[in-house]
Amino acid sequence: MSTYQDAGVNIAAQDELVERIKPLAAKTKKPGLLGGVGGFGGLFELPKGLYQNPVLVSGTDGVGTKLNVAFAMQRHETIGIDLVAMSVNDVLTLGARPLFFLDYFATSRLELPVAERVISGIVEGCLQADCCLLGGETAELPGFYSPGAYELAGFCVGVVEKSAIVDGRKIQPKDAVVGLASSGLHSNGYSLARKIIQDKGLALDLRLPELEKTLGEALLEPTKIYVKEILALMEHVPLKGMAHITGGGIPGNLPRCLPEGTRAVLHENHWQTPPLFGLLAQWGNVPREEMYRTFNMGLGYCLVIDKRELSFVLDFFKQGGLQAWHVGNIEEAAASSPPSAQVLL
């Protein structure tokens, strides 16, 4: 007689994980939550009276090969923050307030302590983004993943007033670009970073004076979530455009919020690039252009604003403890050329 557990799927462990998740998810409860973890679907009611023409904004993403660093170090507490950050920072670029988040956790064999630590990080990410952990899915796929490995994906839904959507259409030459500091590599470029480190024969527990921590700790630094700061700023200043600097770096992401006939020109000496980027470039002999196309290079998020608002915006972030710089400006470009972003020395 064969059973599902004989085949490698432990339904009892999955049920136990759901019970462990429920009190964690309860920490993220907010007005609008009607039903969450445990059901076939999560229920969330749009706040009444706050929006005349509410528009839902959705985003989905994963963590990528940063997971391999977590596996190697057996550190699973913060990778969930990265998962939430990648989606909520995306929907934020349209001016949307994140409402709820769902996750997908898949592994070959469910290890409850590891899964619970991952979920605790997702909860922390939701708290930082002020959104509910509405539900998720846990899947055991025997033989599909290597022992000890797992995959993560996430999905976020936010809401924005239709008239307040930030779509970049009002951006024009002479507008200012403000860059917000990243916390590190965030969750992009890890395939290249890991190859450089492997080729160089460096250990993750190597402590480097430039980093003031081990190499592995620097690589696992969780992605900065910008939601609370940006939403607070939007109560005071109209934002013309926003970009989450992820895969493709500044040249690949900043143009996504620019209208035709414009380009962004940034100057790299206007912000501080964390030392980890310089070390990777040195160790791997990586060309400057490749670094900018692969990594965020110290800017995790960019805003485009009217230059008259620049002083207020920079002071706002300074008062809130978030590093921000005037990194460049918008210039006129040929009408026939697509929007672009150039980073000058």
C-alpha positions as MATLAB code, in Angstrom:
seq = 'MSTYQDAGVNIAAQDELVERIKPLAAKTKKPGLLGGVGGFGGLFELPKGLYQNPVLVSGTDGVGTKLNVAFAMQRHETIGIDLVAMSVNDVLTLGARPLFFLDYFATSRLELPVAERVISGIVEGCLQADCCLLGGETAELPGFYSPGAYELAGFCVGVVEKSAIVDGRKIQPKDAVVGLASSGLHSNGYSLARKIIQDKGLALDLRLPELEKTLGEALLEPTKIYVKEILALMEHVPLKGMAHITGGGIPGNLPRCLPEGTRAVLHENHWQTPPLFGLLAQWGNVPREEMYRTFNMGLGYCLVIDKRELSFVLDFFKQGGLQAWHVGNIEEAAASSPPSAQVLL';
ca = [
       0.000    0.000    0.000;
       1.386    3.384   -1.017;
       0.537    6.788    0.432;
       1.073   10.391   -0.620;
       3.617   10.702    2.215;
       5.519    7.712    0.811;
       5.793    9.726   -2.418;
       7.323   12.621   -0.485;
       4.347   14.904    0.205;
       3.559   15.485    3.881;
       0.072   16.987    4.082;
       0.192   17.027    7.893;
       3.321   19.202    7.791;
       1.630   21.589    5.370;
      -1.387   21.843    7.665;
       0.925   22.509   10.597;
       2.661   25.276    8.657;
      -0.698   26.961    7.964;
      -1.440   26.948   11.690;
       1.973   28.462   12.423;
       1.471   31.133    9.775;
      -1.925   32.306   11.056;
      -0.613   34.185   14.147;
       2.239   35.631   12.072;
      -0.116   36.892    9.371;
      -2.420   38.339   12.036;
       0.294   40.913   12.778;
      -0.354   42.441    9.340;
      -4.120   42.791    9.783;
      -5.535   46.162    8.695;
      -8.940   47.688    7.859;
     -10.400   45.985    4.807;
      -9.279   42.469    5.674;
     -12.327   40.184    5.649;
     -10.645   36.799    5.432;
      -7.081   35.640    5.157;
      -4.786   32.638    5.605;
      -6.403   29.207    5.511;
      -9.250   29.624    3.043;
      -9.393   28.969   -0.677;
      -9.125   32.697   -1.278;
      -8.416   35.868    0.674;
     -11.009   38.599    1.044;
     -10.152   42.288    1.132;
     -12.616   45.172    0.939;
     -11.532   48.480   -0.575;
     -11.595   51.273    2.017;
     -14.918   53.063    1.850;
     -14.992   56.793    1.264;
     -11.272   57.164    0.562;
     -11.410   56.811   -3.232;
     -13.819   58.200   -5.811;
     -12.323   56.286   -8.732;
     -10.103   53.543   -7.280;
      -7.752   51.750   -9.659;
      -6.150   48.461   -8.658;
      -2.447   48.031   -9.391;
      -0.835   44.599   -9.308;
       2.726   43.333   -9.364;
       4.486   39.997   -9.080;
       8.106   38.929   -8.730;
      10.519   36.548   -7.075;
      13.903   36.775   -5.361;
      16.103   35.076   -7.958;
      19.431   33.469   -7.172;
      19.831   35.489   -3.993;
      18.125   32.385   -2.614;
      21.348   30.447   -3.225;
      23.166   32.731   -0.796;
      20.471   32.109    1.817;
      20.816   28.357    1.283;
      24.611   28.466    1.561;
      24.517   30.513    4.771;
      21.435   28.762    6.160;
      19.974   32.197    6.835;
      16.297   32.396    5.956;
      14.926   35.227    8.129;
      15.255   38.128    5.691;
      14.717   36.623    2.246;
      10.970   37.127    2.685;
      11.528   40.881    3.018;
      13.160   40.787   -0.416;
      10.165   38.942   -1.816;
       7.696   41.558   -0.590;
       9.954   44.453   -1.565;
      10.239   43.436   -5.198;
       6.470   43.648   -5.712;
       5.437   46.510   -3.420;
       8.190   48.799   -4.711;
       6.945   48.105   -8.239;
       3.292   48.990   -7.611;
       4.462   52.038   -5.655;
       5.944   53.555   -8.832;
       2.398   54.266  -10.056;
       1.503   56.018   -6.816;
      -0.378   52.992   -5.466;
      -0.743   52.097   -1.801;
      -0.137   48.340   -1.301;
      -3.211   46.598    0.115;
      -2.330   42.933    0.345;
       0.310   40.362   -0.558;
       0.265   36.644   -1.347;
       3.239   34.292   -1.511;
       4.104   30.983   -3.163;
       6.604   28.746   -1.355;
       7.703   25.572   -3.158;
      10.217   22.979   -2.013;
      11.097   19.336   -2.500;
      10.536   18.441    1.154;
       8.862   20.821    3.609;
      11.080   21.675    6.575;
       8.824   23.470    9.030;
      11.500   25.514   10.894;
      12.930   26.838    7.596;
       9.525   27.611    6.109;
       8.438   29.413    9.261;
      11.557   31.585    9.199;
      10.927   32.455    5.554;
       7.303   33.367    6.285;
       8.376   35.486    9.262;
      10.459   37.539    6.816;
       7.469   37.924    4.510;
       5.443   39.167    7.486;
       8.166   41.684    8.318;
       8.157   42.883    4.706;
       4.382   43.328    4.816;
       4.688   45.330    8.043;
       7.300   47.578    6.430;
       4.992   48.057    3.420;
       1.867   48.456    5.598;
      -0.018   45.747    3.716;
      -1.759   42.508    4.718;
      -0.392   39.047    4.204;
      -3.663   37.804    2.747;
      -2.704   34.230    1.963;
      -0.413   32.050   -0.077;
       0.427   28.569   -1.273;
       2.863   25.952   -0.024;
       3.846   23.215   -2.459;
       5.924   20.086   -1.916;
       7.364   18.840   -5.206;
       9.442   15.726   -4.452;
      12.492   15.418   -6.672;
      11.892   18.753   -8.401;
      14.186   20.872   -6.208;
      17.551   19.996   -4.688;
      17.488   18.957   -0.997;
      17.307   22.068    1.204;
      16.330   24.361   -1.674;
      13.080   26.228   -2.167;
      11.554   28.731   -4.571;
       9.651   31.897   -3.723;
       7.256   34.054   -5.703;
       4.999   36.871   -4.548;
       2.039   38.917   -5.698;
       0.888   42.320   -4.493;
      -2.240   44.380   -5.125;
      -2.393   48.107   -4.420;
      -4.856   50.912   -5.034;
      -4.556   54.465   -6.346;
      -7.046   57.209   -7.137;
      -7.384   57.311  -10.932;
      -6.648   61.040  -11.078;
      -3.515   60.526   -8.947;
      -1.831   57.805  -11.026;
       1.859   58.628  -11.477;
       2.469   57.796  -15.133;
       5.289   60.137  -16.204;
       3.213   62.077  -18.730;
       3.898   65.405  -16.988;
       7.675   64.966  -17.021;
       9.491   67.619  -19.024;
      13.040   68.898  -19.589;
      14.680   70.590  -16.575;
      12.815   68.382  -14.084;
      15.037   66.954  -11.360;
      15.856   63.299  -10.702;
      16.184   62.319   -7.046;
      17.846   59.024   -6.186;
      17.129   57.112   -2.987;
      19.833   54.974   -1.423;
      19.673   51.231   -1.861;
      20.541   48.923    1.022;
      22.877   46.906   -1.190;
      22.381   44.680   -4.219;
      18.698   44.295   -3.311;
      17.566   41.240   -5.339;
      19.201   41.704   -8.735;
      22.479   40.745  -10.334;
      23.160   37.778   -8.066;
      23.992   35.375  -10.883;
      26.898   37.638  -11.854;
      27.852   38.420   -8.243;
      27.901   34.730   -7.301;
      29.973   33.846  -10.381;
      32.532   36.532   -9.519;
      32.781   35.327   -5.934;
      33.035   31.674   -6.990;
      35.672   32.390   -9.660;
      37.650   34.402   -7.111;
      37.413   31.567   -4.571;
      36.002   33.824   -1.842;
      34.187   32.425    1.187;
      30.881   33.917    2.291;
      32.156   34.139    5.870;
      35.071   36.335    4.748;
      35.004   39.537    6.791;
      36.061   42.572    4.772;
      36.939   45.941    6.356;
      35.259   47.815    3.485;
      31.944   46.128    4.286;
      32.193   46.062    8.104;
      30.514   42.641    7.928;
      31.027   39.319    6.204;
      30.637   38.999    2.456;
      27.618   36.737    2.943;
      25.949   39.194    5.314;
      26.452   41.998    2.794;
      24.916   39.878    0.036;
      21.905   38.997    2.203;
      21.159   42.588    3.228;
      17.399   42.814    2.555;
      15.936   45.027   -0.142;
      14.851   48.453    1.061;
      11.074   48.972    1.021;
      10.274   52.594    0.124;
       6.497   52.532    0.567;
       5.980   54.521    3.770;
       8.443   57.278    2.865;
       7.094   57.761   -0.667;
       3.431   57.737    0.331;
       4.176   60.270    3.063;
       6.029   62.490    0.577;
       3.107   62.329   -1.868;
       0.922   64.070    0.711;
       3.110   67.162    0.278;
       4.640   67.052   -3.213;
       3.280   65.935   -6.608;
       5.598   63.304   -8.059;
       5.875   63.221  -11.844;
       7.512   59.843  -12.261;
       9.055   56.989  -10.272;
      11.293   54.050  -11.089;
      12.205   50.979   -9.062;
      15.813   50.181   -9.992;
      15.869   46.399  -10.461;
      17.182   44.105  -13.213;
      18.611   46.249  -15.995;
      19.850   48.851  -13.526;
      19.372   52.584  -13.989;
      19.574   52.531  -17.834;
      16.967   49.771  -18.017;
      14.463   51.081  -15.479;
      14.494   54.869  -15.238;
      13.411   55.333  -18.896;
      10.270   53.276  -18.165;
       8.710   56.306  -16.454;
       9.833   58.883  -19.050;
       7.693   60.233  -21.911;
       8.859   60.359  -25.511;
      11.187   63.201  -26.335;
      13.010   63.112  -22.986;
      16.068   61.490  -21.484;
      17.555   61.382  -17.997;
      21.176   62.414  -17.513;
      22.691   61.390  -14.176;
      26.139   62.013  -12.686;
      27.562   59.164  -10.636;
      29.619   61.496   -8.415;
      26.329   62.940   -7.095;
      25.614   59.897   -4.893;
      27.471   57.390   -2.749;
      27.976   53.942   -4.234;
      28.341   51.271   -1.515;
      31.770   49.572   -1.528;
      30.372   46.136   -2.403;
      29.754   47.283   -5.987;
      33.335   48.458   -6.361;
      34.662   45.187   -4.948;
      32.605   43.131   -7.383;
      33.759   45.258  -10.316;
      37.379   44.856   -9.213;
      37.217   41.129   -8.471;
      35.447   40.302  -11.732;
      37.045   42.941  -13.946;
      33.504   44.002  -14.846;
      33.195   46.942  -17.284;
      31.490   50.052  -15.919;
      28.645   49.797  -18.448;
      28.003   46.183  -17.432;
      27.889   47.151  -13.748;
      25.229   49.773  -14.468;
      23.188   47.374  -16.619;
      23.267   44.660  -13.931;
      23.180   46.327  -10.503;
      21.417   49.302   -8.924;
      24.821   50.850   -8.091;
      23.545   52.405   -4.879;
      20.224   53.822   -6.110;
      17.280   51.574   -5.321;
      14.557   54.006   -6.352;
      14.332   57.220   -8.394;
      11.842   60.089   -8.448;
      11.264   62.746  -11.073;
      10.012   66.034   -9.637;
       9.654   69.696  -10.527;
      13.007   71.296   -9.761;
      11.267   73.879   -7.550;
      10.383   71.047   -5.137;
      13.959   69.781   -4.882;
      14.982   71.465   -1.640;
      11.826   70.340    0.161;
      12.123   66.742   -1.078;
      15.766   66.345   -0.085;
      15.078   67.826    3.354;
      12.020   65.580    3.755;
      14.099   62.450    3.265;
      16.899   63.782    5.446;
      14.454   64.352    8.289;
      13.177   60.805    7.828;
      16.646   59.279    7.900;
      16.693   58.084    4.276;
      19.665   59.089    2.122;
      18.581   60.923   -1.006;
      20.509   62.892   -3.603;
      19.863   65.160   -6.568;
      21.440   62.756   -9.035;
      20.562   64.358  -12.346;
      18.031   66.080  -14.568;
      15.659   65.481  -17.452;
      16.779   66.755  -20.841;
      15.127   67.063  -24.217;
      15.827   64.233  -26.644;
      15.160   63.685  -30.296;
      11.481   62.971  -30.870;
      12.367   59.879  -32.887;
      14.498   58.296  -30.140;
      12.999   56.275  -27.245;
      13.381   57.568  -23.667;
      16.803   56.776  -22.190;
      18.933   57.234  -19.104;
      22.633   57.968  -19.200;
      24.996   57.934  -16.222;
      27.999   60.220  -16.707;
      31.215   60.161  -14.717;
];
